[in-house]
Amino acid sequence: MTPLPRRFAFASAALFLVAFAASAQFGPVKLTTSGYVMGFVGEDEPDLHTYLGIPYAAPPLGDLRFRPPRPVTPGRTPIDAIVEPPSCMQAPYPEGGFYAQPLVEVSEDCLYLNLWTAGDEGDRRPVMVWIHGGALTRGSGSLPLYDGTALARKGVVVVTVNYRLGAFGYLAHPALSAESDQGVSGNYGVLDQIFALQWVRDNIATFGGDPDRVTIFGESAGAWSVNVLQASPLARGLFHRAIGQSGGFFDGLPVLRSSEDGSAESAGEAFARRLGIEGGDAAARLRELDAEAILAEASKQGAFATRPNVDGWVLPKQVAEIYRAGEQADVPVLVGSNRDEATSLMGRMLPSNKSGVEFLVKSQFPDVADEFFEAYPVATDADARRAFIDAFSDRVFAWHMKTWAALSETVSSPAWLYFFTHAPPHPEKEFYGAYHAAEIAYAFDNLDKLDYEYAEEDHELAEAMSGYWVAFASTGDPNPPGNPDLPAWPEFRPDTARHLEFGSTVEAGSHLHRDRMALWDRFFEVTQP
């Protein structure tokens, strides 16, 4: 994982170029704020242009580590945007884990984006900017599942973005705050995303995109990021619609300065001390550390130790407070979650009997335990497994998405809610069901990127779901104009909780899990509008 500047990775690209020459050809050269970039076109689709690895910010190396992103210094020769860029620094997924997958080169030099377009300059097509998931510690915009070809064929320009992860993207520390013009630190991953959106604003018209019709969308930690970007005043005006798939931050974020040990800066100080760093030169020494040492220490903290923080600049207040006050970006939102989020995240650790679930509930939720068992009946061991999957999926995902949609009432723009219940044909379909991230292949219409034996109903669902996503990006309403074959998707209202279910059929419903959502409303003590 030794950082390697991408422009000098000639040897690793040589074999790719041989294969590339046999199946594709170079595309048009485009002038951007990063310099001239040259992508490629497929042999069978000369109108579809792909650009892989456009730098949108300077490499955050050396003195630029733990700083907000800086502009690229354009070079004299075109950038060959034909090779997948490095992923940002991260540990590999556990071998054999549900989400285990090979990554391309990993480096601190990782602030790149990929772009797919079938448009010409001046076309002004809607733009969809994808923010990948991975708990803010893993992932890449270059995973095959996020390939934008199919969506670009439907008339949008697709952009996928890398952003700094883990400690590289979110470490706050008093020494770093002291040297900042704003007096804050951390949130570098969010600032990367904002910088990428600024790049899109300034350059997307060159690729046939409309800078006034930009949709941000993401899943899991990508949806967390969309949630934060809608709350951040720094991202205002950079996007015009938002899609959140299974991820929201309505249960609180770390606070930057606090006497409590859990504050972002005190956590950063403890992190630095474990690496033998403290004192007045802490910032300089943090930048001198080997990247592998930072990664190794960060990997000991667990997947959910890394989060944005409330710094008064990127985030003035807690996300929930911003939304309750109607201070988020006033844009249409489309949000939702999956029925069986828990299965792939917990795997065989799922409790399988009644006594196990009862113990967990009474220890974790003592104040609402009685209400819990009313909302999630546990009469048998089979009931217990289903109850735990539902409760985990509701508490961690569905409640946040419902709350996100409901809090759109504080602004003038509408919201739409979905619930994904279709079980992809995974080899262990009966165990995993509609697992966490199952909807991504359908929203991208990328079923061919997974080695499953799909049926005709899968392809029909992918065509429908991607059609709603593209319509939303185009008009701010997911209902495709002039397409009577797709069921109408009603707007969300807190009093009716209308939503669209993507299951064996696509159909509208109301009052999605009303009693279960009411339980979590009381648990989180969030005042609904």
N, C-alpha and C positions, 0 to 999 in steps of 0.2 A: 504493500500500500504506500510505498514511498511516493510523495508528490512528484509529478512529472509534468512540466508545462506541455500542454496539448500540442502546441504548434511544432514541437520538436519530437513528437512520437512517430517519426517517419517509419521506423521498422515495423511497429505494430500495425500500421495502416497498409503496408505493402501488399499483403495477401488480400486484404479487402479490395484494393484497387484493381487487382487482377480479376476478381469476381465481378466487381462493379462494371468494368469495361465490357463484360460479356452480356450484361443484362440491362444496362441503363446508359444514359449519356448526360453530359453536363448540361445544366439548365442556364437560364439567363443570369447575367451578373447584375446585382442590385446594389445601389449605393445607399448605405445606411449610416447612422451616426457611429457605428462600430467600424466603418470602412466598407470597401466593396466586398460583397459575399457572393459566392457561386454555389448553387445547389445542383440537383440532378433531376432528371425526368425518367420515369419508367419506360421500358421499351414498348409496352402496350398502352400507355396512357401519356401521350406527349403533352397533354394540356395540364397534367397534374405535376406541380413542382414541389420538391421536398428539399428542405434545408436542415441539416443536422449539425448542431454545435455552433450556433452563432453566439459570440460573446456579447453579453449585454452589460457587463461590468468588468472592471479590471480584476485580475486574479487577486484574491484577498490573501496574499502571501506576505511574509516578513512583517514590515511595519503596518501593513493593511489588515493583518489579522486582528479580530475583535474591534473592528471599526465599521461604520456604515459603508456601503458600497460606493465605489468611485467610478467615474466614466472610463470607458475604454479609450486608449490612445490609438487612433486609426493608423494602420500601416499603409505602405505604398502598394503592396501587392494584394490581390483579392484573397479572401479567406475561403479555403475549400471546405464548404459546409456539407461534407458528404460522409463524415464519420461520426458515429455516436460520441458525444462528449463524455468526459469523466463524470462519474457520480461523486457527490460530495462525501467527505470523510464519514465513514460509518463502519460498524462491525458487521460481519456477515450474519445472515439469519441462521438460527440454529439448524444444523444439518438434520434433515428429515422432518422439519417443521412444516406446517400447512402452507406457509407463505415463502418457504425457502426457494430461492431462485438465484441464478448466476447474475453477477453485476459486471458491467464494463469497468474499465480502469477507475480506481478510486483515488481522489486527489483533493487537496485544498483548492487547486485551480479548477473550479467546477461551475462558475457562474455563467452557464450557457443556456440557450433555449433552442428548441426544435420547432420547425414551422412547416405546415402543409397548406398548399393553396392551389386551386384551379382557376384563380382569378388573375386578371391582368390589371396593371396599374390604372386606376380610375374606376374600377368596378364597384368599389365600396361595398363589399360583402360583409355580413356580420362576422364578428371575431369571437372565438371561444378560447379562453386561456385556462389551461388545466394545471392545477396545483396538486401534486401527488401526495399520497398518504404515507404512513410508516411511523406514526407516533412521534414525528419531528426528530427522529433519530436514524431512520433508514429510508430507503426509497430513491427513486430517480425518475426524471421526466422521460427517460429513454426506454422504459420497459415496453416490450412488444404490445402489451395490452393497451397502452396509451397511444399507439400509432394512430395518427390523425387522418389517414388516407380515406377511410370510409366516410367520415364526417365531411371531409373536404369535397368529396364527390356530391354531397347533398347541398353544397352551396355556401359553406362557411369556411373561414380561414381558421385553422387550428394551431395553437401555440402551446407547447409544454415547457415547463420551467424547472430548472434545478435551483435550489436555495440551500444555504448553509444549515447544517443539522447538528443536533446534540449540543455539546459545549461550544463548538465552533459557531453555532448560530444563536445561542441563547444565554451564554455565560454573562452574568452581571457581577461586578466587583467594584468596591469603592474606588480603587486606583484607576480603573477604566472610566468610571463616572467622572472622576476629578479632571481628567484630561479632555472630556467631551464638551463641546460648545453648549450642549443642552444640560450638562451635568447628570447624564444618565448613561446606563450601559445595558447590554443584553438586547434582545429583540432584533439581532442582526438578520436572522432568517426572515422576519417580517419585512424589514427594510429591503432585503434582497427582492422579495416579491413585489414591493412597491416600485423599486427601481426597474424591474422587468416590465411592469405595467407602464411606466414612463417611457421605456424603450418602445413598447407596442404603440403607445400614443404617437410617438414621434416618427415611427417608421412603417407602421402597418399598411398605410396607403400605398406604399411602394409595391407591396405584395398583393394588392387588390382588396385590402381590408378597409373597413370603415372605422376610424378611430372614435366615432361617436356611437358605435354599437358594439361595445365590448362586454362580453359575459365572462365573469370568473366562475369556475366550477372546480370542485374538488371533493375527494372522498376521505373519510376518517380524519387524519390530521390535515389533509387537504381541505376538508370542510371546516375544521377548526380554523384554518388560515382564512378561509372565505369569511367566516364569522367575525374574525378579528379585523380583517380588511374593511368590512362594512362598518365596523365600529370606529376605525381609526380616522381621525381628521386628515392625516397625511395622505391617505389614499382617495380622498374625496375628488370626484370628477374623473377618475381614471378608469372606471367601469360603470356600466349602466344597467346591468342585471346580475343576479347572483344565484348560483345553484349550490346547495349544500347536501351532500350525500353522506349520511351517517356520521355526524360529528358537530358538536356545538360546545360552547364554553359558558353555559349559563349557571354552572355550579361554582364559579369563582376561579380566580387566577392568583398566582403569587403576587405579593405587594413588594415594591422595590425596596423601600426603606422601612424598617420595623425593628423593634427590639426583640421580636420573636425569632426563634431559630429558623423558622420556615421561610423567612423573607428571601427575596432573590439575591440581594447583595451579601447577606450573611451566609447563604448557601454557597455563593461564589468564593467567599473568603475561606470557608471550610474546604472547598474543592482545591483551592490553591495551596492551602497548608498541607494537604495530603501529598502534594507534589513538592513540598519543601519550599514553598514560596510565600513570603510575607514581608511586610516592611514597605518603605517608600519607593523601592524600585520594582514593585510587584508587576506593574503593567509591562515594563520592558522585559522582565524575566518570563512572563506568560507568553510573550511573543517569541522568545528565544527557544521555548520548549520544542522538542521534537513532536511532530503531529501525532505520531504513534503513542507517545506517552500521554498526551491529552485524551486520545481516543480510548486508551486502555483504562484510564481512571474514570472517564465518563461512562464507560460500559458497565462499571460496577454499580451504578446508581439505579439501574432498572429503567424500563421503557418509559415510564411516565414521570420521571424526575425533571424532564426538560419541558418547559412551557414558556410562552411569552410572559412578560410581567407588566404590571401597571406602573408605568414610569412617568406619567404626566405629559408625555410627548407623543410617542407612538400610540399609547393607550392612556387617555386622561383619567379614566375610571374603570371599574369592573365592567366587563362586557354587558352583563345583565342590567347594570345601572344605566349604561348608555342607551340600551334599547328601551328600557322602561321610560326614560325621559324623552324618547323620540329623537335622539341625537345621532342615530346611525344614518348612513347614506340612505336617502329616500329613493330606493330602486326596487323594482319587482323582484321577488324571491321565489324560488322553487326548491323545496326541501323535503327530505323524507329519510326513511330507514328501512331495514330489512327485518323480516320476522324472526330469523334465527341467528342474530348477530353473535350470540354466545358460543355457538358450536365450534367454529373454527378458531376462536380466540382462546377458548378453554380446553378444547379437545377432550381427551379422556379424563381430565380433571373435573369434568362436570359431575356434580353429585347425582347419584343414581338411586337414592332411597329417601323415604320420607323423613327418617330421623336425621339424616345429614342436612337436609334442607331446613328442617325446623331449628336445628342447632345454629346454622349460619344466620338465619333470619333473626332469631332472638338475640344473637350476639352482635350482629351488625346494625340492626334496626329495632332496638328494644322499644322505642317510643311509638312505633307504628306497627308492631308485630301483629296485634290482633286484626288491624285493618288489612295488613298484608295478606293474611290467610283468607280474608273475605274476598279480596281482589284476585288472589291466586290460590284457589282451593287445592289442598294437598291431602287427598283421601287415601291414595295408594302410592306405591313406589313409582309407577308409570306417571301418575299425576305430578309427583315431586319433580321428576326430570323436566317435564313440560313447564311446570310452574317456574322452575329456576331459569330455564332458557328465556321464558317470557319476561320475568322480572329483571334479569340482567340486561336483556335487549331494551326493555323500557327505560330502566334507570340510566343506562349509559348512553343510549342513542335516541329512542323514540320520543321520550319526554323532551329532550333538547330540541328536536326537530319540530315538535308540536308547539313548544314555547317560542321558538324562532318565528314560526308562521303567525302565532297569536300576537306577538309583539310588533308585527307589521301594522297592527291597528294604530300604533302611535305615530305613524307617518301616513302619507297619502297613497303610497304605491301598494298594489295588491300582492297577495301571496297564494301559492299553491302547495299542497301537501300530497305526498305519495306514500304508499306502503308496498314494499316489494315482497311477495310471498312465493314467487316461483322458485322451485328447487332445480338448479342446473343439473345436468346428467353427470355429476361427479361419481367416480367409482363407488363412493360410500354415500350416495345420495340420501339414503334413509336416515343416516346419522347426522349429516351436515345440513340438509334442507336449504333454506334461503340464507346462506351464511354471510358473514361480514365480507363485503366487497363483491358479492355475487352479481350485483347489478351492473358493474362497470363494463363488462364485455357487451352487455345489451345496450347500454347507453351510448357506447362508442360504435356499436354494430361491428364488433370485432370477435365474433364467435370463433373465427378461424385461428385466433391466437392461442386458444386453449385446446389441449388434446382430449376433448370430450366427444362423445358420439351424440351430436345434437339431432333433435327431431325437427320436423317442419314447424311445430309450435314454437320452438326456440327461435327459429329464424323469423317467424311472424312477430314474436314479442320484441326481438331486437329491432326490427324495422319500425314497429310502433313506438318503442321507447326512444330510440334515436330521433324519430320524427318529432316527437314532443319536445325533446331537448333543442333541436335545431329551430323549431318554430318559436320557442321561447327566446332563443338567442336573436332571432330575426325581428320579432315584434314586441317582445316583453310579455307575450301571452302564449302558453304552451299549446293552445288549440290551433292546429294548422289551418289556415284559411282555405276554404274550398276543398276540404278533405272529409267527406261525410262518413268514410269508412272507420275513422277513429272515434271512439266514444268521447263525448264532451267532458272536459276536465273542469269541474266547478271551482271557483275561487274559494279559498279557505276563509271561514268566519269563526271566531271563537265560540259563538253560541251554537253552531251546527257542526263544526269540525269536519266539513266536507273534504273529501280526499279522493284520490284515484288509486285503486289497487292493481298492481301488476302481478297477476297470478296465472292460473290456467286460462283465464280470460282477463281482459282489461275492463274494469267497471268501476263506476263511482260509488262511494259510500258516504256515510255520515257518522259523527260521534265515534271516531276511532278509539276503541278501548277506553270509553269514558270513565268508568270506575277506576281502572288502573292508572290513568293519567291523573285523576283527582287525588289518588294516594300520593303520587310523587309531587304534585303541586303542594300538598301539605308538608311533605317531607322537606322540600327545598325552601318552603316559605317564600315563594316568588309570587308577587301580586300580579295577577293577569289584568290586562287592560279591559 
